[in-house]
């Protein structure tokens, strides 16, 4: 019985971690605007992505096509990564 409970807990834990990883979403498009003070990037569909404080957008420029990885939390698109799109 103990082995069944332990096995069930392991499976449940793996399932939850997989679901958490699947929560990240990606968006691709050209940059319409950036606000380095607010740490936000707006793509062509007028969607704003919020990056953590102390962001560095010095290598990005308006019009550049990028892919942003983000998670929706409390009604905000909390971005974790931005890279040039191919």
N, C-alpha and C positions, 0 to 999 in steps of 0.2 A: 504494500500500500504506500509506503514511504517513497519508493522509487517512482510510482505513478505521480504523486504530488510534486516531487522534485522535477520530474520530466515536464509536467504541465507548466510549472513556473518558468522553466528555461524556455519553453516554446512561447509562452506569453511574453516574456521579456524580449525575445528576438523579434516577435511580431510587433511590439510597440516601438522598438528602435527602428525597424524597417518603415513603419508608418511615419515616424518623425523625419526620417531621411526623405521620404516621398513628399513631404510638405513643402520643400523648396521648389520654387517655380522659376522659370526663365522667361525673359522677355527680350526681344530683339527689335531694334529700330534705330533710326538716326536720332542723334541728340538735338533737341529743339532748344533747350536752355539748361544752364547749370548755375547753381548758387553755392559758391564755396563756403560762405559764412554759415548758411543753413544746412550745408552738406546734402543738397538735393540735386537730382538730375531729372529732367523731363524729356520723355521720348515723344515721337511723332503723334501718338494717339492722345496726347495731353495728360498722360499718366505720370504722376510724380513719384519718384523713388527716393526714400530717405536712407542715407548712409550714416554710419556711426560718426561721432564727433572726431575731429582731427583728420577729416578726409583730405585727400590730395588729388585734385582734378587737373593738375598742371600739364599732364600729358594728353588730356582730352580736348576736343574742340567741337564746336557746334557743327552739325551736319555729319559728323563721323558716325558710322554704323557700329553699334555696340550690342553686347549681350549682357543683361543684368540678371544676376541670381538674387532672388528675394523670397521673403515669407510674409504673408499677410498677417499682421498682429494688431489688434485693437483698431482696425480700420485703416491702418497704414501699411504701405509697401516697404517693409524694412529690408533694404538691400545689404547683401554681404559681399558681393563681388561684381566687378565690371571689367569686361575684356572687349577688345576689338573683335567685331564679327567678321566672318569670312564670307 
